[in-house]
Amino acid sequence: MDIKIENLRVFNGVSFVAHSARVSGVGRVPCECGSREDCERCAGSGMREPTDEEIFSMIVENDYSSALEHVVFSFEIRGLSKGNALELLEHRIASHTGRSTRYQSEEGFDFNLPPRVEEILRKRGIDEQEYKALALSDAPMPEQLPKQERKILEEYARAMRTSREAYSALLELGAGKESARYATPFAMHTAYTYTINLRSLINFFGLRLCVRASPEMRELAAKLYMAVREKFPQISLVWCRGYNYAACPENEVRDSPQGRECPFKDRNSRVFIPTRKQIREGIALEKFDQQAFEKVREKLLRRWAGKS
């Protein structure tokens, strides 16, 4: 997959969030001077006004998140499959404008590959574009592949090729775009203009930066996270819900096949995060190595964003 985040725009920022927090009321913080009488920041009181950056970090870390709604992002998403794009609708405090298949021609549409197909290609060292070229030309798949894997690649290739051909044939027969689009697959690329505030975006990260999220949504979340972090380094204070709450709400399903690669469920790990059920059973988060977590996070980000 090659999801692209384009034209990222930000409305309001750290200073505006800090301003809104001050309107609500923000307390003073200990001054680094040690209560020196000649200190211009605290005048010897030992307490000073926090900076905008300190207020912003405090709001993110402590989840005082209504103030974060003042920061709004708009961006374009390209390369997301039509089917998985529907998952964006589950994040309701956002505005969506999608590519219209009623008015746009989808002839020669590009498409994403499902997880099992991608897994086979990685395992066998086959380039994604090479596979797509074989698929659309009806050329045979490599003979050295195990029979089941070759059959999976062939069946998926046939489905994409048939959908493309059916779409073009319907247009040629005069059915029109609105009817021809019914022949397009779940995997077809689409484009979205998406606007979302920072509070909702953090909620999106909490849900989608998880090993159990669908691979496409993980890729989208990882690329968004990296783009947003460049503008707001404080976003490093959030990750999946287990990290954010120091307790994973997934409980038993964390041990499902989708969760088998979760790096936070091993009790002997330096980044172990208990589930809520485990906490109720008396298994607490006793030790957590923040530096080890950051290494794990960066490794996951790069893998999910397709950078390693």
C-alpha positions in Angstrom: 0.0 0.0 0.0 1.1 3.5 -0.6 -1.3 5.9 1.2 -0.3 9.5 0.8 -1.1 12.5 3.1 -1.1 15.7 1.1 -1.7 19.4 1.7 -1.7 19.2 5.5 -3.0 22.5 6.9 -3.3 23.5 10.5 -5.7 26.1 11.8 -4.7 27.5 15.3 -1.9 26.1 17.3 -0.1 25.9 20.6 -0.6 29.6 21.5 -4.3 29.5 20.8 -4.8 26.3 22.9 -2.8 28.0 25.7 -4.9 31.1 25.4 -8.2 29.1 25.7 -6.8 27.3 28.7 -5.9 30.5 30.4 -9.5 31.7 29.8 -10.6 28.6 31.7 -7.9 29.0 34.3 -4.4 27.7 34.6 -2.3 27.4 37.8 1.2 28.6 38.3 4.1 26.1 38.2 7.3 25.8 40.3 10.0 28.2 39.1 13.5 26.9 38.3 15.2 29.8 40.1 14.7 28.4 43.6 12.8 31.4 44.9 15.4 34.0 44.2 14.1 37.5 44.9 15.6 39.0 41.8 13.9 36.4 39.5 11.8 38.2 36.9 9.6 35.2 36.3 8.4 34.6 39.9 9.6 37.6 41.9 10.9 35.4 44.6 7.6 33.5 45.1 9.0 30.3 43.7 5.9 29.9 41.4 5.7 31.3 37.8 3.3 31.4 34.9 3.6 28.4 32.6 4.7 28.9 29.0 2.4 28.2 26.1 4.3 25.0 25.3 4.1 23.8 28.9 0.3 24.4 29.0 -0.1 22.6 25.7 1.9 19.6 26.9 0.0 19.5 30.2 -3.4 19.5 28.4 -2.3 16.6 26.1 -0.7 14.6 28.9 -3.6 15.0 31.3 -6.4 14.7 28.7 -7.9 18.1 29.4 -8.9 17.8 25.8 -11.7 20.2 25.1 -9.1 23.0 24.5 -7.5 20.8 21.8 -10.7 21.1 19.7 -9.5 24.6 18.8 -6.7 23.0 16.7 -8.1 21.9 13.3 -6.3 19.9 10.6 -7.3 19.6 7.0 -5.6 17.3 4.6 -6.0 15.0 1.6 -5.8 11.3 1.7 -4.9 9.4 -1.4 -4.4 5.6 -2.0 -6.8 4.4 0.7 -9.1 1.7 -0.5 -12.8 2.5 -1.1 -13.8 -0.1 1.4 -11.5 0.8 4.3 -12.2 4.5 3.7 -15.6 3.8 5.3 -13.8 3.3 8.6 -13.1 7.0 8.6 -16.8 7.6 9.1 -16.6 5.9 12.4 -14.6 9.0 13.6 -17.6 11.2 13.7 -16.3 14.6 14.9 -14.7 15.2 11.5 -15.7 16.4 8.0 -15.4 14.1 5.0 -15.5 14.9 1.3 -14.8 11.8 -0.8 -14.1 11.2 -4.4 -17.4 10.8 -6.2 -17.7 7.7 -8.3 -20.9 9.1 -9.8 -19.0 11.9 -11.6 -15.4 10.7 -11.8 -14.3 8.0 -14.2 -12.6 5.1 -12.5 -11.3 3.5 -15.7 -7.9 1.9 -15.1 -8.3 2.3 -11.3 -5.5 1.4 -9.0 -6.1 -0.9 -6.1 -4.7 -2.0 -2.7 -3.6 -5.4 -1.8 -5.1 -7.4 1.1 -2.9 -8.4 4.1 -2.5 -12.0 3.0 -1.4 -11.1 -0.5 1.1 -8.5 0.9 2.4 -11.1 3.3 3.1 -13.6 0.5 4.8 -10.9 -1.6 7.1 -9.9 1.2 7.9 -13.5 2.1 8.8 -14.4 -1.5 10.6 -11.1 -2.3 8.1 -10.1 -5.0 7.7 -6.3 -5.7 4.1 -5.0 -5.3 4.2 -3.2 -8.7 5.6 -6.3 -10.3 2.7 -8.4 -9.0 0.2 -5.8 -10.2 1.7 -5.8 -13.7 1.4 -9.6 -13.8 -2.1 -9.5 -12.4 -3.4 -7.0 -15.0 -1.7 -8.7 -17.9 -3.1 -12.1 -17.0 0.5 -13.4 -17.0 1.2 -16.5 -14.9 2.4 -16.2 -11.4 5.9 -17.4 -10.6 6.0 -21.2 -10.8 8.3 -21.6 -7.8 5.6 -20.4 -5.4 3.9 -23.0 -3.2 0.6 -24.0 -4.8 -1.7 -22.4 -2.2 0.2 -19.1 -2.3 0.2 -19.0 -6.1 -3.5 -19.7 -6.1 -4.2 -16.8 -3.7 -2.2 -14.4 -5.9 -4.0 -15.7 -9.0 -7.5 -15.4 -7.6 -7.0 -11.9 -6.3 -5.4 -10.9 -9.6 -8.4 -12.3 -11.5 -10.8 -10.4 -9.3 -9.1 -7.1 -9.9 -8.7 -7.7 -13.6 -12.4 -8.7 -14.0 -13.6 -5.7 -12.1 -11.6 -3.4 -14.3 -12.8 -5.1 -17.5 -16.4 -5.0 -16.3 -16.3 -1.3 -15.4 -14.9 -0.4 -18.8 -17.4 -2.7 -20.6 -20.3 -1.1 -18.8 -19.1 2.4 -19.8 -18.8 1.3 -23.4 -22.3 -0.1 -23.4 -23.6 3.3 -22.2 -24.5 2.3 -18.7 -22.9 5.4 -17.3 -20.5 6.0 -14.4 -23.2 5.8 -11.8 -24.1 2.2 -12.8 -20.6 1.1 -13.8 -19.2 1.9 -10.4 -21.2 -1.0 -8.9 -18.6 -3.3 -10.6 -15.7 -1.7 -8.7 -14.1 -3.6 -5.8 -13.5 -2.8 -2.1 -9.8 -2.5 -2.9 -10.2 0.4 -5.4 -8.2 3.6 -4.6 -10.2 6.6 -3.5 -9.4 10.1 -2.3 -10.7 12.1 0.6 -10.4 15.7 1.9 -10.6 15.3 5.6 -10.9 17.9 8.4 -10.6 16.9 12.0 -9.8 18.6 15.3 -6.9 17.6 17.5 -9.0 16.1 20.2 -10.7 13.7 17.7 -7.4 13.0 16.0 -5.8 11.9 19.3 -8.8 9.6 19.7 -8.2 8.3 16.2 -4.5 7.6 17.1 -5.6 5.8 20.2 -7.8 3.4 18.2 -5.8 3.0 15.0 -2.2 2.9 16.3 -2.8 -0.6 17.6 -1.7 -4.0 16.2 -5.3 -5.0 16.0 -6.3 -2.2 13.6 -6.6 -3.0 9.9 -3.3 -2.6 8.1 -4.5 0.2 5.9 -5.8 2.2 8.9 -2.6 1.6 10.8 -0.6 2.9 7.8 -2.9 6.0 7.6 -2.6 6.6 11.3 1.2 6.1 11.3 1.7 8.6 8.5 -0.7 11.1 10.1 1.1 10.7 13.4 4.5 11.4 11.9 3.2 14.4 9.9 1.4 15.9 13.0 4.4 15.3 15.3 6.6 17.4 13.0 4.3 20.4 13.8 3.4 19.4 17.4 6.2 17.4 19.1 3.9 17.1 22.1 1.9 14.5 20.2 4.6 12.1 21.3 2.8 12.0 24.7 0.0 9.9 23.1 -0.1 6.5 21.4 -2.5 3.6 21.5 -5.2 3.5 24.2 -3.2 1.0 26.3 -0.3 3.5 26.5 -2.5 6.5 26.9 -4.4 5.0 29.9 -1.7 2.7 31.2 -4.3 -0.1 30.8 -5.2 -1.8 27.6 -9.0 -1.9 27.1 -8.7 -4.8 24.6 -8.7 -7.5 27.4 -9.0 -11.0 25.9 -9.0 -10.0 22.3 -5.4 -8.7 22.7 -4.5 -12.4 22.5 -6.5 -12.9 19.2 -4.7 -13.7 16.0 -4.8 -10.0 15.1 -3.1 -9.1 18.4 -0.4 -11.7 18.4 2.3 -9.1 17.6 1.3 -6.7 20.3 4.7 -5.7 22.0 3.0 -4.6 25.2 1.4 -7.8 26.4 4.5 -9.8 27.5 4.6 -9.5 31.4 8.4 -10.0 31.2 8.8 -7.1 28.8 10.1 -3.7 29.8 7.1 -2.2 28.0 4.4 -4.4 29.5 1.0 -2.7 29.8 -1.7 -4.7 31.6 -5.2 -5.0 30.4 -8.0 -3.6 32.4 -9.1 -7.1 33.3 -5.5 -7.9 34.5 -5.5 -4.8 36.7 -8.8 -6.0 38.3 -7.1 -9.3 38.9 -4.2 -7.6 40.7 -1.6 -7.5 37.9 -0.4 -3.9 37.9 1.9 -1.9 35.7 4.9 -2.0 38.0 7.8 -1.0 35.8 7.7 0.7 32.4 10.8 1.7 30.5 10.0 4.9 28.6 13.1 4.7 26.5 12.4 1.2 25.5 8.8 2.2 24.6 10.1 5.0 22.3 12.2 2.5 20.5 9.3 0.1 20.0 7.1 3.0 18.9 9.5 4.2 16.3 10.0 0.7 15.0 6.2 0.3 14.6 5.8 3.7 13.0 8.4 2.9 10.4 7.0 -0.5 9.6 3.4 0.6 9.4 4.2 3.7 7.3 6.2 1.5 4.9 9.5 3.1 5.7 11.4 -0.1 6.6 
